[in-house]
């Protein structure tokens, strides 16, 4: 569904397969594959190494960390169609909500 390039990696998210995949930009090899998301629409890496995932299926912004992203916490719930995700320059995160036409700051 989406690809986010940053540093030496590309993060792919697929709502169809429920996965988030981290790929090494130089080698093209998969570094990490995370499963069992509910329609992930976008994902980005944070400075602390965790990955934020927009879950369209759960209407949530999820922080995934730990081995294969198995430690998951809902940061924001009740989002109306979370699709786009971008990190701001001061650690802020912005989420676009397709069904409400809003941008939320998290």
Protein Blocks (a to p, Z undefined) as FASTA:
>chain_A
ZZcdehjbccdddfklopacdddfklopafbdcehiahiabdcddfkopacdddfknopa
cddedjhhlaccdfbghiehiabdcddfkopacdddfknopacdZZ
